[in-house]
Amino acid sequence: MVQIILERRRRKFRQAAIGYVGLGLVVIMLTLLAGASAARGTPPLIGLLIGATFVAIFGALIYAYGWITRAWAQRTIQVITSLLVVTNGLRALQYFINFLGYRLEIDFRRFSLAMHPSEFAFPLLFLICGLLMACITYLLARAAWDL
C-alpha cells in the first residue's frame, strides 16, 4: 500500500515537471511574441534562453523527485516546488491583470505598488498565458501539496 502511495506521488511530480517545462516554454515564447520581454536592454532571444534555462533546471529538479531516495532531498524538492507554486501563481495573476489592460508595477526600493494602463498590443495572448500559468500552478501544487 505504501508503494502505491509513493508511486502516485512520484507520478504527480513527473507530471508537474513535464507540464512546467512544456507549458513554461510556451508561455515564454508567447510573452516574447507579445512584446512583453524585459525592457532593460536584454534582446528577446537572450531573454528566451535565460528563461528557458531556468525552466529546464527547475523542471529537471522536480522530475528527479522520483529517483531520489533520501527523505531530506525529497523534502527540499517539495519545498522548492511549493515556492514555485507561489511564484507561478503570482505570475498567472500578473498575466490576468495584463489581459484586463493594466500593468502592475512593484517598486521594492520605495515599497510601492502602482497600476498603469498597459501598452501591450496582444491582450488575448495574456489571457492564454494566464490560463497556461494557472495550469502550471495547479500541477505544481498537486505535486508539492499532494492534492
C-alpha positions, 0 to 999 in steps of 0.5 A: 500500500505504501508503494502505491502511495509513493508511486502516485506521488512520484507520478504527480511530480513527473507530471508537474515537471513535464507540464512546467517545462512544456507549458513554461516554454510556451508561455515564454515564447508567447510573452516574447511574441507579445512584446512583453520581454524585459525592457532593460536592454536584454534582446528577446532571444537572450531573454528566451534562453535565460528563461528557458534555462531556468525552466529546464533546471527547475523542471529537471529538479522536480522530475528527479523527485522520483529517483531520489531516495533520501527523505531530506532531498525529497523534502527540499524538492517539495519545498522548492516546488511549493515556492514555485507554486507561489511564484507561478501563481503570482505570475498567472495573476500578473498575466490576468491583470495584463489581459484586463489592460493594466500593468502592475508595477512593484517598486521594492526600493520605495515599497510601492505598488502602482497600476498603469494602463498597459501598452501591450498590443496582444491582450488575448495572448495574456489571457492564454498565458494566464490560463497556461500559468494557472495550469502550471500552478495547479500541477505544481501544487498537486505535486508539492501539496499532494492534492 
